[in-house]
Amino acid sequence: MIDEAQNCTYGQLKMLLTRLGWNSTMVVTGDPEQSDLLPGLSGLNDVVEKLDPLENVRAVRFTREDVVRHPLVAEMIDAL
């Protein structure tokens, strides 16, 4: 599992993803809107765009309706 992938560069994500072994599953999580890297350095969006069309890869995008925390969190997401 790769968590906080929005803080990985394209090269770092490519290195991690290409290490997948037989009988394995890889989960990558991240929020492109919350990167700690300088603008344009996060590779998460590029990787998702390139891999999403592959038959055995799934990209799941959460929306405001998926927030299961306090209702105020959903309001803050909209405001921010």
Distance bins in CASP14 RR format, pairs under 12 A and 6 or more apart:
PFRMAT RR
TARGET T0000
AUTHOR 0000-0000-0000
RMODE 2
METHOD distances of the structure
MODEL  1
1 16 0 0 0 0 0 1 0 0 0 0 0
1 20 0 0 0 0 0 1 0 0 0 0 0
1 24 0 0 0 0 0 1 0 0 0 0 0
1 25 0 0 0 0 1 0 0 0 0 0 0
1 26 1 0 0 1 0 0 0 0 0 0 0
1 27 1 0 1 0 0 0 0 0 0 0 0
1 28 1 0 0 1 0 0 0 0 0 0 0
1 29 1 0 0 1 0 0 0 0 0 0 0
1 30 0 0 0 0 0 1 0 0 0 0 0
2 8 1 0 0 1 0 0 0 0 0 0 0
2 12 0 0 0 0 1 0 0 0 0 0 0
2 13 1 0 0 1 0 0 0 0 0 0 0
2 14 0 0 0 0 0 1 0 0 0 0 0
2 15 0 0 0 0 0 1 0 0 0 0 0
2 16 1 0 1 0 0 0 0 0 0 0 0
2 17 0 0 0 0 1 0 0 0 0 0 0
2 19 0 0 0 0 0 1 0 0 0 0 0
2 20 0 0 0 0 0 1 0 0 0 0 0
2 25 0 0 0 0 0 1 0 0 0 0 0
2 26 1 0 0 1 0 0 0 0 0 0 0
2 27 1 0 0 1 0 0 0 0 0 0 0
2 28 1 0 1 0 0 0 0 0 0 0 0
2 29 1 0 0 1 0 0 0 0 0 0 0
2 30 0 0 0 0 1 0 0 0 0 0 0
2 43 0 0 0 0 0 1 0 0 0 0 0
2 44 0 0 0 0 1 0 0 0 0 0 0
2 47 0 0 0 0 0 1 0 0 0 0 0
3 16 0 0 0 0 0 1 0 0 0 0 0
3 26 0 0 0 0 0 1 0 0 0 0 0
3 27 0 0 0 0 1 0 0 0 0 0 0
3 28 0 0 0 0 1 0 0 0 0 0 0
3 29 1 0 1 0 0 0 0 0 0 0 0
3 30 1 0 0 1 0 0 0 0 0 0 0
3 31 0 0 0 0 0 1 0 0 0 0 0
3 44 0 0 0 0 0 1 0 0 0 0 0
4 12 0 0 0 0 0 1 0 0 0 0 0
4 13 0 0 0 0 0 1 0 0 0 0 0
4 28 0 0 0 0 1 0 0 0 0 0 0
4 29 1 0 0 1 0 0 0 0 0 0 0
4 30 1 0 0 1 0 0 0 0 0 0 0
4 31 0 0 0 0 1 0 0 0 0 0 0
4 32 0 0 0 0 0 1 0 0 0 0 0
4 34 0 0 0 0 1 0 0 0 0 0 0
4 35 0 0 0 0 1 0 0 0 0 0 0
4 36 0 0 0 0 1 0 0 0 0 0 0
4 37 0 0 0 0 0 1 0 0 0 0 0
4 42 0 0 0 0 0 1 0 0 0 0 0
4 44 0 0 0 0 1 0 0 0 0 0 0
5 11 0 0 0 0 0 1 0 0 0 0 0
5 12 0 0 0 0 1 0 0 0 0 0 0
5 13 1 0 0 1 0 0 0 0 0 0 0
5 14 0 0 0 0 0 1 0 0 0 0 0
5 16 0 0 0 0 1 0 0 0 0 0 0
5 17 0 0 0 0 1 0 0 0 0 0 0
5 26 0 0 0 0 0 1 0 0 0 0 0
5 27 0 0 0 0 1 0 0 0 0 0 0
5 28 1 0 1 0 0 0 0 0 0 0 0
5 29 1 0 0 1 0 0 0 0 0 0 0
5 30 1 0 1 0 0 0 0 0 0 0 0
5 31 0 0 0 0 1 0 0 0 0 0 0
5 32 0 0 0 0 1 0 0 0 0 0 0
5 34 0 0 0 0 0 1 0 0 0 0 0
5 35 0 0 0 0 1 0 0 0 0 0 0
5 36 0 0 0 0 0 1 0 0 0 0 0
5 37 0 0 0 0 0 1 0 0 0 0 0
5 42 0 0 0 0 1 0 0 0 0 0 0
5 43 0 0 0 0 1 0 0 0 0 0 0
5 44 1 0 1 0 0 0 0 0 0 0 0
5 45 0 0 0 0 0 1 0 0 0 0 0
5 46 0 0 0 0 0 1 0 0 0 0 0
5 47 1 0 0 1 0 0 0 0 0 0 0
5 48 0 0 0 0 1 0 0 0 0 0 0
5 51 0 0 0 0 0 1 0 0 0 0 0
5 59 0 0 0 0 0 1 0 0 0 0 0
6 12 0 0 0 0 0 1 0 0 0 0 0
6 13 0 0 0 0 0 1 0 0 0 0 0
6 28 0 0 0 0 1 0 0 0 0 0 0
6 29 0 0 0 0 1 0 0 0 0 0 0
6 30 1 0 1 0 0 0 0 0 0 0 0
6 31 1 0 1 0 0 0 0 0 0 0 0
6 32 1 0 1 0 0 0 0 0 0 0 0
6 33 1 0 0 1 0 0 0 0 0 0 0
6 34 1 0 1 0 0 0 0 0 0 0 0
6 35 1 0 1 0 0 0 0 0 0 0 0
6 36 1 0 0 1 0 0 0 0 0 0 0
6 37 1 0 0 1 0 0 0 0 0 0 0
6 40 0 0 0 0 0 1 0 0 0 0 0
6 41 0 0 0 0 0 1 0 0 0 0 0
6 42 1 0 1 0 0 0 0 0 0 0 0
6 43 0 0 0 0 1 0 0 0 0 0 0
6 44 1 0 1 0 0 0 0 0 0 0 0
6 45 0 0 0 0 1 0 0 0 0 0 0
6 46 0 0 0 0 0 1 0 0 0 0 0
6 47 0 0 0 0 0 1 0 0 0 0 0
6 48 0 0 0 0 0 1 0 0 0 0 0
7 13 0 0 0 0 0 1 0 0 0 0 0
7 28 0 0 0 0 0 1 0 0 0 0 0
7 29 0 0 0 0 0 1 0 0 0 0 0
7 30 0 0 0 0 1 0 0 0 0 0 0
7 31 0 0 0 0 1 0 0 0 0 0 0
7 32 0 0 0 0 0 1 0 0 0 0 0
7 34 0 0 0 0 1 0 0 0 0 0 0
7 35 1 0 1 0 0 0 0 0 0 0 0
7 36 1 0 1 0 0 0 0 0 0 0 0
7 37 1 0 1 0 0 0 0 0 0 0 0
7 38 0 0 0 0 0 1 0 0 0 0 0
7 41 0 0 0 0 1 0 0 0 0 0 0
7 42 1 0 0 1 0 0 0 0 0 0 0
7 43 0 0 0 0 1 0 0 0 0 0 0
7 44 0 0 0 0 1 0 0 0 0 0 0
8 14 0 0 0 0 1 0 0 0 0 0 0
8 15 0 0 0 0 1 0 0 0 0 0 0
8 16 1 0 0 1 0 0 0 0 0 0 0
8 17 0 0 0 0 1 0 0 0 0 0 0
8 28 0 0 0 0 1 0 0 0 0 0 0
8 29 0 0 0 0 0 1 0 0 0 0 0
8 30 0 0 0 0 1 0 0 0 0 0 0
8 32 0 0 0 0 0 1 0 0 0 0 0
8 35 0 0 0 0 1 0 0 0 0 0 0
8 36 0 0 0 0 0 1 0 0 0 0 0
8 37 0 0 0 0 1 0 0 0 0 0 0
8 41 0 0 0 0 1 0 0 0 0 0 0
8 42 1 0 0 1 0 0 0 0 0 0 0
8 43 1 0 0 1 0 0 0 0 0 0 0
8 44 1 0 0 1 0 0 0 0 0 0 0
8 45 0 0 0 0 0 1 0 0 0 0 0
8 46 0 0 0 0 0 1 0 0 0 0 0
8 47 0 0 0 0 1 0 0 0 0 0 0
9 15 0 0 0 0 1 0 0 0 0 0 0
9 16 0 0 0 0 0 1 0 0 0 0 0
9 35 0 0 0 0 0 1 0 0 0 0 0
9 36 0 0 0 0 0 1 0 0 0 0 0
9 37 1 0 0 1 0 0 0 0 0 0 0
9 38 0 0 0 0 0 1 0 0 0 0 0
9 40 0 0 0 0 1 0 0 0 0 0 0
9 41 1 0 1 0 0 0 0 0 0 0 0
9 42 1 0 0 1 0 0 0 0 0 0 0
9 43 1 0 1 0 0 0 0 0 0 0 0
9 44 0 0 0 0 1 0 0 0 0 0 0
9 45 0 0 0 0 0 1 0 0 0 0 0
9 46 0 0 0 0 1 0 0 0 0 0 0
9 47 0 0 0 0 0 1 0 0 0 0 0
10 16 0 0 0 0 0 1 0 0 0 0 0
10 17 0 0 0 0 0 1 0 0 0 0 0
10 37 0 0 0 0 0 1 0 0 0 0 0
10 40 0 0 0 0 1 0 0 0 0 0 0
10 41 0 0 0 0 1 0 0 0 0 0 0
10 42 0 0 0 0 1 0 0 0 0 0 0
10 43 1 0 1 0 0 0 0 0 0 0 0
10 44 0 0 0 0 1 0 0 0 0 0 0
10 45 0 0 0 0 1 0 0 0 0 0 0
10 46 1 0 1 0 0 0 0 0 0 0 0
10 47 1 0 0 1 0 0 0 0 0 0 0
10 48 0 0 0 0 0 1 0 0 0 0 0
10 49 0 0 0 0 0 1 0 0 0 0 0
10 50 0 0 0 0 1 0 0 0 0 0 0
10 51 0 0 0 0 0 1 0 0 0 0 0
11 17 0 0 0 0 1 0 0 0 0 0 0
11 18 0 0 0 0 1 0 0 0 0 0 0
11 41 0 0 0 0 0 1 0 0 0 0 0
11 42 0 0 0 0 0 1 0 0 0 0 0
11 43 1 0 0 1 0 0 0 0 0 0 0
11 44 0 0 0 0 0 1 0 0 0 0 0
11 46 0 0 0 0 1 0 0 0 0 0 0
11 47 0 0 0 0 1 0 0 0 0 0 0
12 18 0 0 0 0 0 1 0 0 0 0 0
12 19 0 0 0 0 0 1 0 0 0 0 0
12 28 0 0 0 0 0 1 0 0 0 0 0
12 37 0 0 0 0 0 1 0 0 0 0 0
12 41 0 0 0 0 0 1 0 0 0 0 0
12 42 0 0 0 0 1 0 0 0 0 0 0
12 43 0 0 0 0 1 0 0 0 0 0 0
12 44 0 0 0 0 0 1 0 0 0 0 0
12 46 0 0 0 0 0 1 0 0 0 0 0
12 47 0 0 0 0 1 0 0 0 0 0 0
13 19 0 0 0 0 0 1 0 0 0 0 0
13 26 0 0 0 0 0 1 0 0 0 0 0
13 28 1 0 0 1 0 0 0 0 0 0 0
13 30 0 0 0 0 0 1 0 0 0 0 0
13 37 0 0 0 0 0 1 0 0 0 0 0
13 41 0 0 0 0 0 1 0 0 0 0 0
13 42 0 0 0 0 1 0 0 0 0 0 0
13 43 1 0 1 0 0 0 0 0 0 0 0
13 44 1 0 0 1 0 0 0 0 0 0 0
13 45 0 0 0 0 0 1 0 0 0 0 0
13 46 0 0 0 0 1 0 0 0 0 0 0
13 47 1 0 1 0 0 0 0 0 0 0 0
13 48 0 0 0 0 1 0 0 0 0 0 0
13 50 0 0 0 0 0 1 0 0 0 0 0
13 51 0 0 0 0 1 0 0 0 0 0 0
14 20 0 0 0 0 0 1 0 0 0 0 0
14 28 0 0 0 0 0 1 0 0 0 0 0
14 43 0 0 0 0 1 0 0 0 0 0 0
14 44 0 0 0 0 0 1 0 0 0 0 0
14 46 0 0 0 0 1 0 0 0 0 0 0
14 47 1 0 0 1 0 0 0 0 0 0 0
14 50 0 0 0 0 1 0 0 0 0 0 0
14 51 0 0 0 0 0 1 0 0 0 0 0
15 43 0 0 0 0 0 1 0 0 0 0 0
15 47 0 0 0 0 0 1 0 0 0 0 0
16 26 0 0 0 0 1 0 0 0 0 0 0
16 27 0 0 0 0 0 1 0 0 0 0 0
16 28 0 0 0 0 1 0 0 0 0 0 0
16 43 0 0 0 0 0 1 0 0 0 0 0
16 44 0 0 0 0 0 1 0 0 0 0 0
16 47 0 0 0 0 1 0 0 0 0 0 0
17 24 0 0 0 0 0 1 0 0 0 0 0
17 26 1 0 0 1 0 0 0 0 0 0 0
17 27 0 0 0 0 0 1 0 0 0 0 0
17 28 1 0 0 1 0 0 0 0 0 0 0
17 43 0 0 0 0 0 1 0 0 0 0 0
17 44 0 0 0 0 0 1 0 0 0 0 0
17 46 0 0 0 0 0 1 0 0 0 0 0
17 47 1 0 0 1 0 0 0 0 0 0 0
17 48 0 0 0 0 0 1 0 0 0 0 0
17 50 0 0 0 0 0 1 0 0 0 0 0
17 51 1 0 0 1 0 0 0 0 0 0 0
17 54 0 0 0 0 0 1 0 0 0 0 0
17 57 0 0 0 0 1 0 0 0 0 0 0
18 26 0 0 0 0 0 1 0 0 0 0 0
18 47 0 0 0 0 0 1 0 0 0 0 0
18 51 0 0 0 0 0 1 0 0 0 0 0
19 26 0 0 0 0 1 0 0 0 0 0 0
20 26 1 0 1 0 0 0 0 0 0 0 0
20 27 0 0 0 0 0 1 0 0 0 0 0
20 28 0 0 0 0 0 1 0 0 0 0 0
20 51 0 0 0 0 0 1 0 0 0 0 0
20 56 0 0 0 0 0 1 0 0 0 0 0
20 57 0 0 0 0 0 1 0 0 0 0 0
25 56 0 0 0 0 0 1 0 0 0 0 0
25 57 0 0 0 0 0 1 0 0 0 0 0
25 58 0 0 0 0 0 1 0 0 0 0 0
26 47 0 0 0 0 0 1 0 0 0 0 0
26 51 0 0 0 0 0 1 0 0 0 0 0
26 56 0 0 0 0 0 1 0 0 0 0 0
26 57 0 0 0 0 1 0 0 0 0 0 0
26 58 0 0 0 0 0 1 0 0 0 0 0
27 57 0 0 0 0 0 1 0 0 0 0 0
27 58 0 0 0 0 0 1 0 0 0 0 0
27 59 0 0 0 0 0 1 0 0 0 0 0
27 60 0 0 0 0 1 0 0 0 0 0 0
28 43 0 0 0 0 0 1 0 0 0 0 0
28 44 1 0 0 1 0 0 0 0 0 0 0
28 47 1 0 0 1 0 0 0 0 0 0 0
28 48 0 0 0 0 1 0 0 0 0 0 0
28 51 0 0 0 0 1 0 0 0 0 0 0
28 52 0 0 0 0 0 1 0 0 0 0 0
28 57 0 0 0 0 1 0 0 0 0 0 0
28 58 0 0 0 0 0 1 0 0 0 0 0
28 59 0 0 0 0 1 0 0 0 0 0 0
28 60 0 0 0 0 0 1 0 0 0 0 0
29 44 0 0 0 0 1 0 0 0 0 0 0
29 48 0 0 0 0 0 1 0 0 0 0 0
29 59 0 0 0 0 0 1 0 0 0 0 0
29 60 0 0 0 0 1 0 0 0 0 0 0
29 61 0 0 0 0 0 1 0 0 0 0 0
29 62 0 0 0 0 0 1 0 0 0 0 0
30 36 0 0 0 0 0 1 0 0 0 0 0
30 42 0 0 0 0 1 0 0 0 0 0 0
30 43 0 0 0 0 0 1 0 0 0 0 0
30 44 1 0 0 1 0 0 0 0 0 0 0
30 45 0 0 0 0 0 1 0 0 0 0 0
30 47 0 0 0 0 0 1 0 0 0 0 0
30 48 0 0 0 0 1 0 0 0 0 0 0
30 59 0 0 0 0 0 1 0 0 0 0 0
30 60 0 0 0 0 0 1 0 0 0 0 0
30 61 0 0 0 0 0 1 0 0 0 0 0
30 62 0 0 0 0 1 0 0 0 0 0 0
31 42 0 0 0 0 0 1 0 0 0 0 0
31 44 0 0 0 0 1 0 0 0 0 0 0
31 45 0 0 0 0 0 1 0 0 0 0 0
31 48 0 0 0 0 0 1 0 0 0 0 0
31 61 0 0 0 0 0 1 0 0 0 0 0
31 62 0 0 0 0 1 0 0 0 0 0 0
31 66 0 0 0 0 0 1 0 0 0 0 0
31 77 0 0 0 0 0 1 0 0 0 0 0
31 80 0 0 0 0 0 1 0 0 0 0 0
32 39 0 0 0 0 0 1 0 0 0 0 0
32 40 0 0 0 0 0 1 0 0 0 0 0
32 41 0 0 0 0 0 1 0 0 0 0 0
32 42 1 0 0 1 0 0 0 0 0 0 0
32 43 0 0 0 0 1 0 0 0 0 0 0
32 44 1 0 1 0 0 0 0 0 0 0 0
32 45 1 0 1 0 0 0 0 0 0 0 0
32 46 0 0 0 0 1 0 0 0 0 0 0
32 47 0 0 0 0 0 1 0 0 0 0 0
32 48 0 0 0 0 1 0 0 0 0 0 0
32 49 0 0 0 0 0 1 0 0 0 0 0
32 59 0 0 0 0 0 1 0 0 0 0 0
32 61 0 0 0 0 1 0 0 0 0 0 0
32 62 0 0 0 0 0 1 0 0 0 0 0
33 39 0 0 0 0 0 1 0 0 0 0 0
33 42 0 0 0 0 0 1 0 0 0 0 0
33 44 0 0 0 0 0 1 0 0 0 0 0
33 45 0 0 0 0 0 1 0 0 0 0 0
33 61 0 0 0 0 0 1 0 0 0 0 0
33 62 0 0 0 0 0 1 0 0 0 0 0
33 77 0 0 0 0 1 0 0 0 0 0 0
33 80 0 0 0 0 1 0 0 0 0 0 0
34 42 0 0 0 0 1 0 0 0 0 0 0
34 44 0 0 0 0 0 1 0 0 0 0 0
34 77 0 0 0 0 0 1 0 0 0 0 0
34 80 0 0 0 0 1 0 0 0 0 0 0
35 41 1 0 0 1 0 0 0 0 0 0 0
35 42 1 0 1 0 0 0 0 0 0 0 0
35 43 0 0 0 0 1 0 0 0 0 0 0
35 44 1 0 0 1 0 0 0 0 0 0 0
35 45 0 0 0 0 1 0 0 0 0 0 0
36 42 0 0 0 0 1 0 0 0 0 0 0
36 44 0 0 0 0 0 1 0 0 0 0 0
37 43 0 0 0 0 1 0 0 0 0 0 0
37 44 0 0 0 0 1 0 0 0 0 0 0
37 45 0 0 0 0 0 1 0 0 0 0 0
39 45 0 0 0 0 0 1 0 0 0 0 0
40 46 0 0 0 0 1 0 0 0 0 0 0
42 48 0 0 0 0 0 1 0 0 0 0 0
43 49 0 0 0 0 1 0 0 0 0 0 0
43 50 0 0 0 0 0 1 0 0 0 0 0
43 51 0 0 0 0 0 1 0 0 0 0 0
44 50 0 0 0 0 0 1 0 0 0 0 0
44 51 0 0 0 0 0 1 0 0 0 0 0
44 52 0 0 0 0 0 1 0 0 0 0 0
44 59 0 0 0 0 0 1 0 0 0 0 0
44 61 0 0 0 0 0 1 0 0 0 0 0
45 51 0 0 0 0 0 1 0 0 0 0 0
45 52 0 0 0 0 0 1 0 0 0 0 0
45 59 0 0 0 0 0 1 0 0 0 0 0
45 61 0 0 0 0 0 1 0 0 0 0 0
46 52 0 0 0 0 0 1 0 0 0 0 0
47 54 0 0 0 0 0 1 0 0 0 0 0
47 57 0 0 0 0 1 0 0 0 0 0 0
47 59 0 0 0 0 1 0 0 0 0 0 0
48 54 0 0 0 0 0 1 0 0 0 0 0
48 57 0 0 0 0 1 0 0 0 0 0 0
48 58 0 0 0 0 0 1 0 0 0 0 0
48 59 1 0 1 0 0 0 0 0 0 0 0
48 60 0 0 0 0 0 1 0 0 0 0 0
48 61 0 0 0 0 1 0 0 0 0 0 0
49 57 0 0 0 0 0 1 0 0 0 0 0
49 59 0 0 0 0 1 0 0 0 0 0 0
49 61 0 0 0 0 0 1 0 0 0 0 0
50 57 0 0 0 0 1 0 0 0 0 0 0
50 59 0 0 0 0 0 1 0 0 0 0 0
51 57 1 0 1 0 0 0 0 0 0 0 0
51 58 0 0 0 0 1 0 0 0 0 0 0
51 59 1 0 0 1 0 0 0 0 0 0 0
52 58 1 0 0 1 0 0 0 0 0 0 0
52 59 1 0 1 0 0 0 0 0 0 0 0
52 60 0 0 0 0 0 1 0 0 0 0 0
52 61 0 0 0 0 1 0 0 0 0 0 0
53 59 0 0 0 0 1 0 0 0 0 0 0
60 66 0 0 0 0 1 0 0 0 0 0 0
62 68 0 0 0 0 0 1 0 0 0 0 0
62 74 0 0 0 0 0 1 0 0 0 0 0
62 77 0 0 0 0 0 1 0 0 0 0 0
63 74 0 0 0 0 1 0 0 0 0 0 0
63 77 0 0 0 0 1 0 0 0 0 0 0
63 78 0 0 0 0 0 1 0 0 0 0 0
64 71 0 0 0 0 0 1 0 0 0 0 0
64 73 0 0 0 0 1 0 0 0 0 0 0
64 74 1 0 1 0 0 0 0 0 0 0 0
64 75 0 0 0 0 1 0 0 0 0 0 0
64 76 0 0 0 0 0 1 0 0 0 0 0
64 77 1 0 1 0 0 0 0 0 0 0 0
64 78 1 0 0 1 0 0 0 0 0 0 0
64 79 0 0 0 0 0 1 0 0 0 0 0
64 80 0 0 0 0 0 1 0 0 0 0 0
65 71 0 0 0 0 0 1 0 0 0 0 0
65 74 0 0 0 0 1 0 0 0 0 0 0
65 77 0 0 0 0 0 1 0 0 0 0 0
65 78 0 0 0 0 0 1 0 0 0 0 0
66 73 0 0 0 0 0 1 0 0 0 0 0
66 74 0 0 0 0 1 0 0 0 0 0 0
66 77 0 0 0 0 0 1 0 0 0 0 0
67 73 1 0 1 0 0 0 0 0 0 0 0
67 74 1 0 1 0 0 0 0 0 0 0 0
67 75 0 0 0 0 1 0 0 0 0 0 0
67 76 0 0 0 0 1 0 0 0 0 0 0
67 77 1 0 0 1 0 0 0 0 0 0 0
67 78 0 0 0 0 1 0 0 0 0 0 0
68 74 0 0 0 0 1 0 0 0 0 0 0
69 75 0 0 0 0 0 1 0 0 0 0 0
69 76 0 0 0 0 1 0 0 0 0 0 0
69 77 0 0 0 0 1 0 0 0 0 0 0
70 76 0 0 0 0 1 0 0 0 0 0 0
70 77 0 0 0 0 0 1 0 0 0 0 0
71 77 0 0 0 0 0 1 0 0 0 0 0
71 78 0 0 0 0 0 1 0 0 0 0 0
72 78 0 0 0 0 0 1 0 0 0 0 0
72 79 0 0 0 0 0 1 0 0 0 0 0
73 79 0 0 0 0 0 1 0 0 0 0 0
73 80 0 0 0 0 0 1 0 0 0 0 0
74 80 0 0 0 0 0 1 0 0 0 0 0
END
